[in-house]
Amino acid sequence: MHTQKGRPSRIKGWVMPLVGFLVAQLYFIACDRFSWNLYREFKPGTIMGRILNSELFTEWFTPYDLPISNVITAFLIVTLLLPSLIGVIMNIFSRK
């Protein structure tokens, strides 16, 4: 039997995290636009309550109405978008 080798994947390592980030942002935009967000009250004394009610997520970084969406977006920027951008830059400037 003749086995055929599959074609090499053209998807780079930075594409999937970037797609995941964009899908999450589209979800947040839809939730924010149509008020689909589930609002959860966090007590001000807890760690999450302090983070959500901090000036950073209530006045400075506010792309969405709910602070929880802002916190999740900031987390996704650090975990998905920055590594993807680093991968893109390394891909552009790498010598082959």
N, C-alpha and C positions, 0 to 999 in steps of 0.2 A: 504494500500500500504506500502510496505517496502522501506524505504529510506536507501540508502547505503552511509556510510561516505566515503569521499575521503581519499586517503592515504596522510599522511603528506608530505609536500614538503621537499625534501632532500637538496634543494638548499639553502645554507646559504646566509646571507645578504651581504657577501663580494664578492660573486661569480659574480653577475651581473655587479657591477662597474668594476671588473677586466676584464670581457669579453668586456665591452664597451671600456675600455682603450686599450685592445689588438686589437680590431677591428679598432679603430681610428688609432693606430700605423700602422696596415697593410695598411690602406687607405693612410696614409702619405708616407709610403715606396713606394707604387705603384705610387702615384702622383709624388714623387721625382724621381723615377727611370725612368718613362715614360714622364716626363715633362708635367703633366696634371694640375699643379697648375696654378690657375689664379693669375697673379701678379697684385697686387694693390699698387699703389704708395701712400705712406703716407707722408704728408708734414713734414719736419723736426721740425717745430715749434709746432706741435700738440702733445698731450700726447702720442698717439699711435706711432707717428713718433719718439718721444724720446725713447720710450721703444724698438721699433724695431731696431733703430740705436745705441742702447747702446752697450757698450763693452761686456756686459754679453751675449747678443744674437747674436753678430757678431763674437766674438773671443772665448769665454769660452764655452758656451753651444750651440754647432752647430751640432746636429745630421743630419740636413737637409740643403739643399742649400738655401732655402728662410727663411729669419728671421721670417716671419709670422708663418710658420710651427713650428719653434723653440719656439715661444711664446705660441702657442696653446698647444704644447706638455708639456711645463713647467706648464701651467695652468691645464692640465689634470693630470699631476703627483700629483699636490697638491690636486685637488678635487676628483680624482678617485683612484689613485694608493695608496697613503698614507693611506686613510681610509680602503682600502681593505687589505693592509698589517697589519694594526692594528687589523682588524677583524680576520685575519688568526692567528696572534700571540695569541690573546685572545682565539680563538677556540682551539688552540693547548694546551695552558697552563691552560685552565679552568678545574675545577674539576667537574665531573658529578657523 
